[in-house]
Amino acid sequence: MKIAIGSDHRGVDARRRLIGFLERHGHSVKDCGSHDETAVDYPDVAADVSRQVADGSVDRGILLCCTGVGMAIAANKVPGVRAATCHDEVAAEMSRRHNDLNVLCLAAEMVGAEQQEKMTEIWLNTDFEGGRHERRLSKISALEATACGQRSA
């Protein structure tokens, strides 16, 4: 699987560690930075990774910041992206089964390395169930299409 991964300055170490984990598991990884601990704005990194997921350049994306929340908010502004912050294995699994999550957001500083790797592995290996969930994702897509045609104040 081809995966784009990015982090802000607070997720640099976790991102580097996850890149090694992903490569050891046979994935092709595109590192979208940040490459050092100089402060960067997480929406820029989220936009880069999310656009690659949305346009099909990569299969999935992973984003890391202190809490994972800011990255999820920014990633979800890109049409076609379904991003969420996961803090445990159940959330990682269900985000794929029910929501067909294509961008995983992780808390770089609030979740340990082992937990990040477990969640990532589960997320990458869990299929979307389809069925009743397809109908719900279609409604989300329709909402997204309507909302993207409007400008915020």
N, C-alpha and C positions, 0 to 999 in steps of 0.2 A: 504494500500500500504506500502511496506517496502522501507524505504529511508535511505541511508547513507548520513551523513552530516559532513562536515569538514571545518575548517578555519585555517588561519594562526593566528599569535598573534594579528593582528589588527582586526580580525573578531570574537574574542572570545565572546564578549558580544552579538553581533548580532546572533551568532550561538546558544548560550544558549537560547536566547529569541525565536528563530525560532523552536528550539526543543520543547519547551513548546507549541507553536502554533500548531505544527504538531501533537503532542500527543493529544492535546485537540480536534483535528479534526479526531482522530481515527487512525492515522498512526503509524506504528511500526518504530522506529527510531534507527539507529545505529550511535552513536556519535564517530566520528573518530578524535576528538581533533581539534586543540590544546587546552590544558586544562588550560593554563595560558598565561600571556602576555610575557613570555620569547620568544625571537625571534626564529622563526623556518623558514625553507625554504618551501615556498608554493608548489613547485613541488612535495615534498614528500607527502604532504596531498592530493594534487590533484591525484597523482598516486594511493594512497590507495583507495580513494572513486571511482575513475574511473575504477580500476580493478574489484571492486565489482559489478559495473554496467555491465561491459563487460562480466563478467563470470556468470551473472544472480543471484548472491548471494542476490542482492537487485533489486528492480524494477527501481529505479531512484536515482540520486545523487544531492546534493546541495553543492556548494562550495562558501565560502566567503573569500575575502581579501579586502584590502583598496578599490581598483577599480573594482575587479572582473575580470580584464583583464588577469593578470598573471595566475590565476587559469584556465581560459578558454584555454589559450595557452597550458598549461601543460596537462590539461585533454584531449584535442584533439589529443595528441600524443599516446593515448591508443587506439588501434584498436577497432572499434565498438562503440566508444563514440562519441556523437554529443553534444558538449558543446558550450554555448554562454553566454555572459554577457547581461543581460536585465536590462534596466533602467526604463521601464514603462510597463503598462498593455498590450498595443498593442503588444509590442515586445514579452512579455511572452506568449500571446495567439498565435501569429503567429509562434513562434518558435516551438510550438507543432503541430499546424494545418499543417504547410507546411514542417517543418524540422524534425519532430518527435524527438525533443530535449530530450535527456535522462539525461543530467546533466545541471542544472541551476546554473549559476554563478552570484553572486550578489556583488554589491559594499557595503561593510560593513560601510564605512564612508561617502559615498556620496549620499546614498539613505536612507531616514528615515525608522523607524521601521514599520509604518503603510503601507508605499509603498512596503516594502519588503514582508510583509504578504499578501497584495493584489496580488502582482505578483506571489507569491508562490501558493496561492489558485487557481488563474486562470490557472497557469501552470500545477498544479496537476489535475485539472478538465477538461482540454481541450484534446480532442481526436485528433489523427492524421487523416487527411482527406484522405490520400491515393491518388488514381487516378493518375493524372499527376505528383504528388509529389513523388510517388513510383519510377518512371523512373529517376527522378533527384537524389534521394537517392541511387539508384543502381549505378549511375555514380560516386557518391561520394565514395561509397564502393569500386568500381573498382579502382578509383584513390588511395584510401587508401591502397589497396592490392598491387598496383604497387609501391607506395612510401615506404611502409614498407619493401619491399625487397631490398631497396637501402640504402646505408650508406651515412651519411652526411660527408662533408669534415671537 
